[in-house]
């Protein structure tokens, strides 16, 4: 017979903004030259998807929320969503959400259903309707590029004459490195 979990037995979860269950793993790509036609984690082909991103913006007049319709790269196999930092910053400056034309500090909180984004274009949407149709991200990741060259195996597991992409998964205080295993060391 299955045992029902009491409230005290359940793991404490982080507070969520959206009412929908968390969906994608999210990467904000700071590198302009890397467009990620292949997923850096599983090396599968990524697809271009238009999604509504919920963004928290720090502004001198007070914090603001914005919903941007943005084409992002999506890996369907591992559900990784990749957005380019330069594109989002340009959109925020063009919309007048950045004081003085300087890129503001912002955090992408999650995705919102496209009908809510479309409703926000024609008329205002309330915070309650945004929260009802918002989904937080499962996890946030960072991407780092290792310059080309030869490295000792203790320093980095991937050694290749071409730049290697590394995805760092943040799990609270610990950091785990997921690296492309298809690249192997070649010697002449």
Protein Blocks (a to p, Z undefined) as FASTA:
>chain_A
ZZdddfklpccddddfbfbdcfbdcdddfbfklnolacfklopacdddddddddddddfk
bpcdddddddddddfklopacddfklmmmmmmmnopaghhiacddddfbdcdfklmmmmm
mmccdfklmmmmcccdfbdcddddddeddddfklpmbdcfbdcddddddehjaccddddf
kbccddZZ
